[in-house]
Amino acid sequence: MSRLVVFLTLVSLCLFALSGLVGTAPLSLEASLGALVGQGDAAARTILWEIRLPRAAAAFGVGATLGLAGAALQGLLQNPLAEPGVLGVSAFAALGAVVAIFFGLAGISGLIVPLAAILGAGLATLVLVVATLRGANSVTLLLIGIGLSSFAGALISLAMNLAPNPYSLSDLVNWMMGSVANRSWADIALAAPAWAVGTALVMMAAPGLRALSLGEETAASLGADIRRTRILVIGGTSILAGASVATAGAIGFVGIVAPHIVRPFVRHDPQKLLVPSALLAGVILLAADVLVRILPVQQELKLGVAAALLGGPVFIWIAARLGRASA
């Protein structure tokens, strides 16, 4: 696993370097290196440090947290198709942002929409934690998540249907498409503490996830605290998903695809799956963001749309393989 982690780390660093070079205002390698160390043209320094690097950091951070959350949920639910959206957390995070935009609260401060997304994720998390404390098993949690997602989706559609003007509707649609364009270091600073807390909770649950791979009864007989593991995973992934939606809007599939690709390299160990999945998901989303910037189209493709176009067919392939395996 260590070789895989080193390889993915090197790939991510190369993509960060490439991200600094490409865009609507191309920078030469010399200009980028000068701007990186605070020398050279002031415009190049602004482009690199205030536009491209924060955007790259947002793309990688969002991808990494979604990949980590997906790997943890797949281990908890014993379902390779699980990801943050399955438990309804991503949908409620998006609902929180939509409510803030719909009622015009976004004009008060640029932090209102991200905070509303985190609060929405927290509401869904509260429902899931209460269900866990009352003894809900993995199947029940999955069903609750489907219900939460459907309810949040209905409310989001209602908000779009009742949008007071075309500008509000446009903002709602743009948010639901997902993007890291125009993200700043302030956005990263707002999400980073939540990412750190969520990551810590998930990593604390890692030994329990390994025990759960043997089955709930076997894990309990080995002394694993299944309820504690559920609470840590649900709480951690909820925080990760909420902060990610707060940063980039709704982005799907990366939390499913990355763990599935990594799993054979770690011998299907849920504990060893976490870190490589996070790195690979970050690499995938960062590469997708670089791609949407260099595509020869008049209007830049939204990152969430690109992720869906790339991840959708892979998701179908994964589901088809699982269907054949279970037949």
N, C-alpha and C positions, 0 to 999 in steps of 0.2 A: 504493500500500500504506500510506503514511503516514496518509492520511485514514481508512482502515479501522482502523488501529491506534488512532488518536485516538478514533474513534467507539466502538470496543469498550472502550477504557479508560474513557470517560465512562459507558457503560452499566454497567460493573462497579462504578464508584463509586456510581451511583444504586442499584444492587442492594445494595451494602454499607449504604447509608443506610436502605433499606427493611428490610433484615435486622435493623437495630437497633430498628425500630419494631414488628415483628410477633412474636407468640409467645403463650404461655399467659397471660402477665401483660403486657397491652398498655401501652406507654409512649407518652405524648403527644410530639409533636415538640418542645415546649418542654422537657420532662423529659429527653428524649434528648440535646438539644443541651447542656443544663446538665451532664448526666452525662459527656458527651464531653469537656468542658473541666475536669472534676473538681469541678463545683459541684452544688448541689441536693441531693436526697435520697440518702442513703447506699445505700438499697435499689436505687434506679435506677442508681447507679454500679456496684453489684455485678452487676446483671442485664446491663448493657451491656458492661462491661469483662471480666467473668469468665465470662459465659455466651454472649452473642450474638455479640460480635465475634470471639472465638476460634473459634466454630463457623463463622461466615462466612468467616474466613480459612482454616480447614481445607477447607471446601467449594471455595472458589476455588482454593486451592493444589493440591488433589488433581485438580480438573478441568483446571487449566492444565498440570500435569505430564503427565497422561494424554493431553491433546490434543497436546502437544509430542512425546511419545513416539510417538503414533500417526502424526503427520505424518512424523517421521523414518523410522519403519519402512516406511511406504508408499513413501517415496522410495527407501529401500534395496532393498526387495523388488519394487519396481515393481508393487505390488498395492494398489489403493485400498481393499481390505477388511482390510488388515493393521492390527494394533494390539498393545499389549503382551501381551495374552493369547495371541496367535498363537505367540509364541516360548516359551511355557510359563513365563515369568518371573512373571507375576501368579499363576498356579496354584501355583508353588512358594513364592511369598511367602505366599499364603494357607495353604499346607501348614505352613509354619514356625509361623504363628500358631496353627493348629489343634493342632499338637503341643504347644506351650506350654500351651494351655488344657487339652488332654486329660490331661496329666500333672500338672496343678495348679500349674504354675510361675507362673501369673499372680498367685497370692496372695503371692508373694515380693516383687514390686515391680510397679508399674504400667507400667514400662518393658520388662518381660520380653517381653510379647507383641509390641510393635513391633520390638524388637531381633530376636526370632525370625523375624519376617516379613522383615526386611532380610537376615538370614542365609540364609533360604530362597531369596530372590531371588538372592543372591550365589552359591549353589550352582548354580542354573540358569545363571547368567551364566558361571560357570567352564566348564561343559560346552560352552556356545555359543562361548566364546572359544577353547577348545582345538580345537573343530571348525573354526573360522575359520582358526586358525594352521596347520591341516593342509590348508588349501586348499578347504574346503567352499564351494560356491556358494550363491546365494540360495535355490534350490529345496531343496537339502539342508538348509539352516538351517531352512526352513519345515517340512520333514518332521520334523526333530529336535524343533522346537517343538511340533508336534502330539503327538509321542510323550511329551514331557515333561508336557504338559498332561493327557494321558490317564492317565499314571502318577500324577501328583499328585492328580488327581480320584479315582482309585481308592483311594488312601491316605486321602484326606479322607472318602470314603464309609465306609471301614473304621473310621476313628476314630469317626464318628457311630454306626455300627452297634454298636461296642463301648463306647460311652460308659458310664462306671461309674454314673451317676445322671442323673435328669432335668435337674438344674441344669447339669451339664456339657454335656449335649446342647443345652440352651437357649442357653448361651453360644456353642457352636459354630455353631448356626443363626443367631444374631444377628450373629456376625462375618461369616458368609458372605453375609448379606443386604446388608451395607454401611451405614454410618451415620457421621455426624459429630456426633451428639448427645453432649453432655457432654465435648467435647474442650476442652482447656485450652491456655494459652500454652506449657506444658511440652511438650505433644504437638507443637505447631508448632515449638518450639525443637529438638526431637529430629529432626524431618523436614527442617527448613530446610537444614542443611548438605548432606544427601544430595540434596535438590532442586537446590541450587546447583551441586554437583559434576556431577550428571547433566546439567543444563542446559548447563554449560560444555562438556562433552564433545560433546553433540549439536551445539552451535553451531560447534564446531571442525570438525565433519564437514560442515557446510552446503555449502561449495564442492564437495566430493566428490559430494554428493547431486545437485547441479546437473549435474555432468559425467555421472553415472550415468544421468540421464534420456535421454541420447543413446545408451545401450547400453554394456555392459561393455567391448566391444572398442574402441569409439570413445573411451570415457573413458580407457582405458589408452593409446591412441595419442596422446591429448592430454596425457599426463603425470600423470593422476590416480592416486593411490595407492589402489587399490580395497580392498586388505586393510586399510590404515590406516582407511579410511572405515568398513568393516564393524566393525572393533574398536571405534572411537569410538561408532558408533551403537548397537551391541549393548550395550557397557558403559554408555553414558549412559542408554539407555532402560531397562535392567535396574535401574539405581540409582533412576531416577525411579519405575518401577512398584513396586519393593520398598518405597520410602518411602511411596508413596501407599497401598498395601495396608496398610502398618503404621499409617497414620493413620486410614483410613476403612473398612478391610475390602475386600471384593470389589465393585468397581463396574465395569460394562462398558458398551460401546457408545459412550461419549462420545469415546473416542480414534479411533473410525471416523467418526462423524457430523461432528464439527467440521471436520476437514481437508477432507471432501467438500464442505461448504457453502462454505468459504473458497476452494477451488481455482480456481473461475472468476474470482474477483476478483484473483488474482495471476498470471493467464495460465499457470496450471499449472506455475509455477516452484517446484521442491521447496525451494530455498533461501529464497525469499520466503514460502513457505507456513508456516514454522515458528512465527514469533511470532504472527501473527493466529490460527492454529489454537489455540495455547495460550490466548490471551485469550478466544476464543469458547468453548472447552471450559470454561474457568473460569466464564464468564458462564452457560453452560447449567447447570452443576452447582450454582452459587449460586442461580440462579432456581428450580431443582428443589427445593433445600433450603428456600427461602422458601415454595414451594408446599406442601410436605408439612407445614409448620408451621401453615398457615392452613386446610387442609382440615378440614371439620367431621366428623371421625371420632373414635371413642372412643380408639383407640390410634394413635399417630403412625406413618405409613407410613415404612418404611425407605428411605433415600436410594437404595440400590442397586436396590431394587424399583421405585422411581419412575423411575430412569434406564433400567431395562430396559423398563418400560412405554412410555416415550417414545421410547427409542432403537430398540427392537425393530422396530416398523413402518417406521421410517426405514431401518434396515439392510436390510430386505426390499425396500424401494423401490430402494435403491442397487443391490442385487444384481440386481434385475429389469432395471434400466436398463442395467447392464453386460452382462447376458445378451442384451438386444436389440441393443446396440451391436456385440457380437461375432458376432451371427448373420449 
